[in-house]
Amino acid sequence: MTQRPADRAAPMQQTTQAADVPPPDAVAFIRFCHRRRQAGWPELYDEMCAVAARREFKGWGHDQLADHGLAFSLQEMPRLAGWVRAVLAAAEPEQRSGLHRGAGTPRPHPAASVA
């Protein structure tokens, strides 16, 4: 029995997707959408589509985002999902350490404010 070509292509496709690094504009767009709706993939996809439809990121619609590497078609979905996961994973250590935007002043510990 022979193997189907798709069986051998799957590991190669996954490796290619993992090595695919999003362009800076795509990273900025994903972060913008995530700040608006604190969700992961696939829920964030809905927010991304809505932001693109309303041109809320730099005035860019679907066509302009596609010019910058962001496409919302089913064919591009695996790449977009990988980019979203990579961007959110990279942001996690920053958020935990308090280095994310808006963390200029440390919050007092709740036990310290009890008199």
Secondary structure, 3 states (H helix, E strand, C coil): CCCCHHHHHHHHHHHHHHHCCCCHHHHHHHHHHHHHCCCCCCHHHHHHHHHHHHCCECCECHHHHHHCCCCCCCCCHHHHHHHHHHHHHHHHHHHHHCCCCCCCCCCCCHHHHCC
